[in-house]
Amino acid sequence: MLLTVLSPQLASAQDCLGDCNGDGRVAVNELVIGVNVALQRAEISTCEAFDDGSGEVGIAVLIGAVLNALEGCGAATPTPAATATPTTAGATVFQGALPRTSGRFSFQGSIGIDGADTECDEQFAGSHACTIGELRAAESAGELDGATDTAGVAVTSFWAIDPTRPADEQCEVSVPWDYATAHTGQFADVVALDNGTGALGALQENAVCATQRWVGCCL
């Protein structure tokens, strides 16, 4: 008989989040109980009307109880919004930069882009000289902010390597660039870097290969 008498009250409490005494409404003192349970200052058994089945009192439960206190029992309990988790698409692109050099890269007897690839792999295992596309991807990922070379010098421009461009526009023709001037007809593409913000400028074509720029190393 006792169970029969108590059953409606228990059902009412379970149907109304925060209604500890089963009187069909949520009072301020009952909200305080819910907060104490949420802060683990009290057991959930103190007021099972805060138990939504999870065995603990979360933000959504407390909000539901507050709504019941304001609007009466039966107010919809909000579903917690999903929290966005930042993700990184793929591995880090930009690994670092080689010290400023002319466009005719040379490392251990290897000339041109092959030489740059060799030195990048030597300094940053598994990397190669960044193409302009990879530099743009690194820019988008925020990886160029404060970029320095292996000597600790701040990078302010890159050789913009583009395999789709003609060889004589990528300093790839076998010419001793120590003597290179514009009259040789060999040029390269370059791009400026705002070292403070990591933003790349517009592509600049027809830069003389004898000028000094940096080579980025990318994966």
Summary of the structure (lengths in Angstrom):
residues: 219
radius of gyration: 33.2
end to end distance: 75.2
largest distance: 106.9
contacts: 644
relative contact order: 0.14
helix: 34%
strand: 21%
